[in-house]
Amino acid sequence: MQGKTTYPNAAGTGRLLLRVSGIVLLAIGLIGISFGSAWSPQVYKFFSGIEVMTFIDTFMPYFPFVPFYPIFIITTGAFLVVKSR
């Protein structure tokens, strides 16, 4: 074994947890992309009430990055799935 110690249960549980959480995030991201017109107006309304967000939004287009939230979630889920391998 040359100094390698294996912990099959601990490694398997950790990998399973990463894979399941990644798959859940992927599913949430895909649902978020599919129904973006249903949830994005509420998010924009929430952010419009915050004074700092309004100020930053005047200089940066798409500042709260609301259209990109599902893509960020999918990217995180894909990272977790790949990390589990």
Protein Blocks (a to p, Z undefined) as FASTA:
>chain_A
ZZpacdfklmmmmmmmmmmmmmmmmmmmmmmmmmmmmmmmmmmmmmmmpmklmmmmmmpg
hklommmmmmmmmmmmmmmmmmmZZ
